[in-house]
Amino acid sequence: MTDTIDSLCKNCLRCVQSCPGQVITKVANAEYKRLGNSYWTPDIIRRQWFQAETGRIPVSGAGYGGPFSGPGFDDMWTDMSEIVRPTRDGIHGREYINTVVDLGRSLRYLRFDAAGHVVGDAPKKIEIPIPIILKDLPLGSLSESVFLAMAEAAQAMDTFMIAPVKEWKPYLEPYKAHLIPLLTEAEIDTHGELIRGVRIIEIQLSDETAARLSRIRAAYPDVLIMVRVRLGERSGEEVLALTRAGADILHLCADRDGNVESGNGPRFVKDVVRSVHMRLVEAGCRNEITLFASGGIAMAEHVAKSIIVGADAVALDIPLLLALECRLCFRCEAGLSCPVEVENIHPEWGKSRILNLIAAWRNQLIEVLGAMGIREIRRLRGEVGRAMFFDDLERETFGRLFGKRKKRESVGN
Ligand code: SF4
């Protein structure tokens, strides 16, 4: 039998049509269809593999063949009103589009003394060139090589990687300027030296966190304090309390499929981030704090959509594993061996795959910003006027004309 050279196939189906004996058929590989789950679909996984391999934006061909609405991020559309303007070309440098974001608190107002000099110190801020940091991975066949690949990628991009303190080993020391240790409150007391050597720490939220923030700040005045908030029904009030208590950054986490548990069934991360953002806007303190969103961010467009609903930036997890050729088979969660041996990657190879993926995502972000006529990612935050939401359109316009047409499905398993 001749090698079918599947890797070179362009899917033109000429072999099927021209075979004189009509013995050739072509079907989707059953293993491909089993990749991932209902949220991390085979198509999403395949696209991340392509971007990690090539650093290029996946092009699906002429026109869009998919549905125009769906669950999760798919019930939201971004403004493309400026897409026809050739000068709006950020990728090829005809126009500068800025993707830098600031991490840390901002002052609500300036105070001046009698001589007109500003009173008090400005809060400490850190700039990162892309609105993305690398999050600790929720699953995976992990090893020193995987952590090294992520740390090197974070350093190369001048952004950050979150590393649980139990994974903190001497080989990560050279990267600590780009690492965020994730600690429980009990671990803060026992890791003073580590905390003094980094620029940001992340604390797991507990009932005591808001009350202890000022003590932690006094002990580590040069370190930005990020708090990890698992999104739920009380998130709006928790976030408001932490903002008032002086946290610098809040990390709003949904589960890996973007779901958030609530009394009325799961809500999707973008809807919860939007309500948390609005809670801070209503309280008049949204500009004082930086918000990260994570969970369910599977494609470049999800970064832009997360920012439109109110996040300043996102923390990526599963796409990083996909960049390392993970198949999302979930065998590692059951303690079984990894079919692609993710744990045995070469760190340099892993780093280059992660850089490729995020470079392709950044280019898509610039395309989306250019299509909206926005030249500054910081201006996109909370700009819901640059997007349309299925629920809003149904409620305000089409529902009145046609009745309720489509029930939204939940996302993930
Ligand atoms: S391929 Fe499967 S076993 Fe390997 S890291 Fe990915 S989910 Fe885990």
Boltz pocket constraint, residues with backbone or C-beta under 6 A from the ligand:
constraints:
  - pocket:
      binder: B
      contacts: [[A, 139], [A, 140], [A, 141], [A, 321], [A, 325], [A, 326], [A, 327], [A, 328], [A, 329], [A, 330], [A, 331], [A, 332], [A, 333], [A, 336], [A, 337], [A, 338], [A, 339], [A, 340], [A, 341], [A, 342]]
      max_distance: 6.0
